[in-house]
Structure formats: C-alpha cells, structure tokens
C-alpha cells in the first residue's frame, strides 16, 4: 500500500472523508497526538486499526465526535456528570467512559459494555467528522508500544505502507493523549491522566474523582483494561529506559557511575551541559506542559541517536505532571530507581 502525506486543504479533507465512509483508515492530527481513524460503527474498518498498529484487540479505542447530538446510538446514557464535564471541557482533551450504545462496534469497545468518547478541539478532526458524517474510533498513530507521534513525520515513520492517507496538520499542541475518566460507577474514576486534571474535574463536579491504581502501577494479571494506556508497557523507545527519582546532584552522580557507550540522559532543560553523558532535554522542571509537549518526540529522538540505555529525570505526580509521569513510567516498563 502506498501512503500519501497531504497538507490539509479542501481536496485532502474531501479525500479523507471519502476514505472513512468507505471503511478505510486515515491518520490525522488532534490537539493531543496524531491518531488513526476508522468508522467506529464499522467493525471490519476498526479491525484495520489493530492490524496497522499491531495492537492487541483487548485494548479499547476512543470514539471521536464533533457535537453532542452524535452521542445518540454511541452511548446508551448521558449521566448528569457527563453533561457537566462536557460543558466545561468539550471540545478538548477529555475522554469520558460511558455505557455503550447499540450502534458502536464491539471491536471498538474490545467487547466491553462501555465506550470512551471525546470531542476533540482540533479543527482538522472536526472538519473530517463533519464532512464524512462519521464518528470515528482513533488510537494514537504509532506502532503498538512505541512513543505516540506528535507530527506527520513521526506518523509516517511508523505507518508508511500501513494505511492510505496521513493528513499533515503540523505539530500537536499538547503532546500527550487525552485524560480518560470513567462515569459508569457510583463515583468518577480517573483512568488515564492528561491535560484536563483531576483537580479541574473535581472543581466542576463538586465531588472527589478517584484515581485508578493502574495510573501509577501495573495492571494485575487478568485485570481488564477499561481505557487505552492502561497496559503494562506503552510509549517506549527501543532503548531501555529507567527513571531516576532524586535530586539533580544525585542524578548527575548516578550517570557518572554508569556512563558507558550508548548511555544517555533524559533530563530537564538547562541540565544537559552539566551531565557526563549525552542527553535529550524535555522541558523545564517546573513546566509540566512543556514536558508533556516534548516527551514523545524526545523518546523518538533517543532512538534516532542510537541510545541503548536511558536514565530519565523523574517528573512530579500532580496536575499535568501526573500525565507525564504516567507515560514515562510505562515507557520505562515501571523501572524506577530511588537515588
């Protein structure tokens, strides 16, 4: 299959809409990361996503819409909590897990009785949904397990020959996938952290939002993934990543003790010049939004530089930092060393 990369214009938007209506795949930018889209109601089309990514079929996908009216048939109920969160954060990087409706494919939901839905704010996604009339399922446009792509170039590196079209809409704004919150139980539960934070949702809802243990820990054997991003290892470069938790001085000393060919650091901005090994910087220590925006591209750059072993500076675990830590700990397969 030949993969076209097209700039966003009238012609490419029309072509993307035609592909989706005909059961084909389209990779396109969202405000979070690039995604692979297929008609969420068409199980055969959605299967092509799993094939293109090499993704396990027990990992559910998120349905993308461009208006509240599109929820009809996709979900069976819109709880009051969902209406409050939608009013505050849609369009935007928030996914809500709701009771599954009759029209969404079982393949999209990985056989679960729930479905994750979000209304992205990126104008390209909104234009494609409007033109196609298709609410589409879309995970990140990377090979399964690799860092999510935040540019058309990184998408092409993974998806060339695996789908017909990549829409090039430039770099993504946020750089990490959407927040996922489950609204199907007695209390809202954060399943995956992102730009919409636990604290922001609690302010809107006026009640606590519980945090799934799977955000910072491995799922137990046999435990069901209710959201994308809950599996053991995700977002990982070829290099072996280990998070080092401690002060910068301790980090520098640890790198000096472990310096060898192929050893790299993943550190905060301004720190690299003081380290004894080559490194990639991924944002200022006190600016989690910068870290989120740059993390995945930094992990991909480490692969391009030939890194074999990577020691990463540890972000905080609150607000947007929780999203950065969640992605990084999975890239490290939960290897964390206290220093």
C-alpha positions in Angstrom: 0.0 0.0 0.0 1.2 3.5 -0.9 0.8 6.0 1.9 0.1 9.6 0.9 1.0 12.5 3.1 -1.1 15.5 2.2 -1.3 19.0 3.6 -4.7 20.0 4.9 -6.8 21.6 2.3 -10.2 21.2 0.6 -9.0 18.3 -1.6 -7.3 16.3 1.2 -10.3 16.8 3.6 -12.7 15.5 1.0 -10.4 12.6 0.3 -10.2 11.7 4.0 -13.9 11.8 4.3 -14.4 9.5 1.3 -11.9 7.0 2.8 -13.6 6.9 6.2 -17.0 6.4 4.6 -15.7 3.5 2.5 -14.2 1.7 5.5 -10.6 2.8 5.1 -8.1 4.3 7.6 -6.9 7.9 7.9 -4.1 9.2 10.1 -4.7 12.8 11.2 -3.7 15.4 13.9 -5.6 16.1 17.0 -4.7 18.6 19.8 -3.2 15.7 21.8 -1.3 13.3 19.4 -1.8 12.0 15.8 -4.4 9.3 15.6 -5.6 6.6 13.2 -9.3 7.0 12.4 -11.8 4.4 11.2 -15.6 4.4 11.4 -16.5 3.4 14.9 -19.7 1.7 13.8 -17.9 -0.5 11.2 -16.2 -3.4 12.9 -14.3 -4.5 9.8 -12.9 -1.0 9.4 -11.9 -0.8 13.0 -10.0 -4.2 12.7 -7.7 -2.5 10.2 -6.6 -0.1 13.0 -5.5 -3.0 15.2 -3.7 -4.6 12.1 -1.9 -1.3 11.2 -0.7 -0.8 14.8 -0.1 -4.4 15.7 -2.3 -3.6 18.7 -3.9 -6.2 21.0 -7.6 -6.4 20.4 -8.4 -6.4 24.1 -7.3 -2.7 24.2 -10.4 -0.5 23.7 -10.5 2.5 21.4 -11.9 6.0 21.9 -14.7 7.4 19.7 -14.4 10.9 18.4 -17.4 13.2 17.7 -17.9 16.8 16.8 -21.3 17.5 18.5 -23.4 16.3 21.4 -26.0 15.0 19.0 -23.6 12.4 17.8 -23.7 10.7 21.2 -27.1 9.2 20.2 -26.5 5.5 19.5 -22.9 5.6 20.6 -23.8 5.7 24.2 -26.9 4.4 25.9 -27.0 7.1 28.6 -25.5 10.6 29.2 -25.3 11.0 33.0 -25.5 14.4 34.7 -21.8 14.2 35.5 -21.0 13.8 31.8 -23.1 16.8 30.9 -21.2 19.0 33.4 -17.8 17.8 32.2 -18.8 18.3 28.6 -19.9 21.8 29.2 -16.6 22.6 30.9 -14.1 20.7 28.8 -15.6 19.8 25.3 -14.3 20.4 22.8 -11.0 19.4 24.3 -8.6 16.7 25.6 -11.1 14.8 27.8 -12.5 11.3 27.2 -15.5 10.1 29.2 -16.2 6.3 29.6 -20.0 5.8 29.4 -22.4 3.0 28.9 -22.1 1.6 25.4 -24.8 2.3 22.9 -26.2 -0.1 20.2 -24.5 1.5 17.2 -20.8 1.4 18.2 -19.0 -1.8 17.1 -18.0 -4.4 19.6 -14.5 -4.3 18.1 -14.2 -0.6 19.0 -15.0 -1.3 22.6 -12.9 -4.5 22.8 -16.0 -6.4 23.9 -16.7 -4.2 26.9 -20.1 -2.8 27.9 -18.6 0.7 28.0 -17.2 3.1 25.4 -14.8 6.1 25.7 -16.0 9.2 23.8 -14.4 12.6 23.3 -15.0 15.7 21.3 -11.6 16.9 20.1 -10.9 20.6 19.6 -8.5 20.3 16.6 -10.1 21.9 13.5 -8.8 19.2 11.2 -10.6 16.5 13.2 -13.8 18.5 13.4 -13.7 19.1 9.6 -13.2 15.5 8.8 -16.0 14.3 11.1 -18.4 16.9 9.6 -17.5 16.1 6.0 -17.7 12.3 6.5 -20.6 12.2 8.9 -18.6 9.5 10.6 -17.9 9.3 14.4 -14.6 7.6 14.3 -12.5 5.3 16.6 -9.0 6.5 16.8 -6.0 5.4 18.9 -2.5 7.1 18.6 -0.9 6.6 15.1 2.1 4.7 16.3 3.2 1.1 16.1 1.9 -0.6 19.3 4.1 0.1 22.3 6.2 2.9 20.7 6.0 6.6 21.6 2.9 8.3 20.3 3.6 10.6 17.3 3.1 14.3 17.6 3.9 15.2 13.9 3.1 13.9 10.5 6.8 12.9 10.0 6.8 10.6 13.1 3.4 9.2 12.0 4.8 8.4 8.5 7.9 6.7 10.1 5.5 4.2 11.8 2.6 4.0 9.3 4.2 4.1 5.9 2.6 1.3 3.9 0.0 0.5 6.6 -2.7 3.0 5.6 -3.6 5.1 2.6 -3.5 8.7 4.0 -1.8 10.9 6.6 -3.2 14.4 6.9 -0.3 16.8 7.8 -1.7 19.4 10.2 1.7 20.3 11.8 2.7 19.6 15.4 0.2 18.7 18.1 -0.4 21.3 20.7 -0.5 19.2 23.9 1.7 16.1 23.1 0.1 13.6 25.4 -3.2 11.7 24.9 -6.5 12.8 26.4 -7.5 12.5 30.0 -9.8 9.5 30.5 -12.4 9.5 33.3 -15.0 6.7 33.9 -18.5 7.8 34.7 -20.2 4.4 34.9 -19.9 3.7 38.6 -21.0 5.4 41.8 -18.0 7.8 41.7 -16.0 9.2 38.8 -12.6 7.4 38.4 -9.6 8.8 36.6 -8.3 6.0 34.3 -5.6 8.0 32.4 -4.2 11.4 33.3 -3.9 14.2 30.7 -4.2 17.9 30.2 -7.6 18.0 32.0 -6.5 17.4 35.5 -8.2 15.5 38.4 -8.3 18.8 40.3 -10.1 20.6 37.4 -12.7 17.9 37.1 -13.3 17.9 40.9 -13.9 21.6 40.8 -16.6 21.2 38.0 -18.3 18.2 39.6 -18.1 19.3 43.2 -17.1 15.8 44.4 -13.9 13.7 44.6 -12.5 12.0 41.5 -10.9 8.7 42.4 -7.6 7.7 40.8 -7.2 4.2 39.4 -4.3 2.3 40.8 -3.3 1.4 37.2 -2.2 5.0 36.5 1.0 4.5 38.6 1.1 0.7 38.9 1.0 -2.3 36.6 -2.4 -3.9 36.0 -2.7 -7.3 37.8 -2.7 -10.4 35.7 -6.1 -10.9 34.1 -7.3 -7.4 35.1 -9.3 -5.7 32.3 -8.1 -2.5 30.7 -11.1 -0.1 30.7 -9.1 2.6 28.9 -6.3 2.9 26.4 -2.9 3.5 28.1 -3.5 1.1 31.0 -1.4 -1.8 29.7 1.9 -2.8 31.1 4.3 -1.2 28.6 3.5 1.7 26.3 5.2 4.7 24.7 8.6 3.0 24.8 11.6 3.7 22.6 14.0 0.9 21.6 16.3 1.9 24.4 15.8 0.6 27.9 14.5 3.5 30.0 14.9 3.8 33.8 13.5 6.6 35.8 15.8 8.0 38.5 14.0 9.7 41.4 16.0 12.1 43.4 17.9 15.4 43.3 19.8 16.7 40.3 23.1 16.2 42.1 22.2 12.6 42.8 21.1 12.2 39.2 24.5 13.5 37.9 26.5 11.3 40.2 24.4 8.2 39.2 25.1 9.0 35.5 28.8 9.4 36.2 28.9 6.0 37.8 27.0 4.4 34.9 28.5 6.2 32.0 29.3 3.9 29.1 28.8 3.8 25.3 25.1 4.0 24.5 24.1 5.6 27.8 22.0 8.7 27.5 20.2 11.0 29.8 16.6 12.3 29.5 16.7 15.5 31.6 15.1 18.9 32.1 16.0 22.0 30.2 19.4 23.5 31.1 20.7 20.4 32.8 22.3 18.7 29.9 25.5 20.8 29.8 26.3 19.7 33.4 26.0 15.9 32.7 28.7 13.4 31.9 26.7 11.6 29.2 24.9 12.9 26.1 21.3 13.8 26.8 18.0 15.0 25.4 16.1 17.7 27.3 12.3 17.5 27.5 11.2 20.8 29.1 11.8 22.9 32.2 11.5 21.1 35.5 8.7 23.5 36.8 6.8 23.5 33.5 4.9 20.2 33.1 3.1 21.5 29.9 6.5 21.8 28.2 7.4 18.3 29.4 4.1 16.8 28.0 4.6 18.6 24.7 8.2 17.3 24.2 8.2 13.9 25.9 7.3 11.7 23.0 9.4 13.5 20.4 12.3 13.3 22.9 11.9 9.5 23.2 11.8 9.1 19.5 15.0 11.3 19.2 16.8 9.0 21.6 16.1 6.1 19.1 17.4 8.2 16.2 20.6 9.0 18.2 21.2 5.3 18.9 20.7 5.4 22.6 20.8 1.9 24.2 20.2 2.8 27.9 18.4 5.9 29.0 18.2 7.3 32.6 15.3 9.8 32.9 14.8 12.6 35.4 11.6 12.0 37.3 8.7 14.5 36.9 6.2 15.3 39.7 2.9 13.4 40.0 0.3 16.1 40.3 -1.7 18.1 37.8 -0.4 17.8 34.2 2.8 16.2 35.7 0.8 13.1 36.5 0.2 12.6 32.8 4.0 13.0 32.1 4.9 10.5 34.8 2.2 8.1 33.7 3.6 8.0 30.1 7.2 7.9 31.3 6.8 5.1 33.8 5.2 2.9 31.1 8.0 3.8 28.6 10.3 2.5 31.4 8.3 -0.6 32.0 7.9 0.5 35.6 11.7 0.6 36.3 12.2 3.4 38.9 15.4 3.8 41.0 15.5 5.9 44.2 18.8 7.8 44.2 
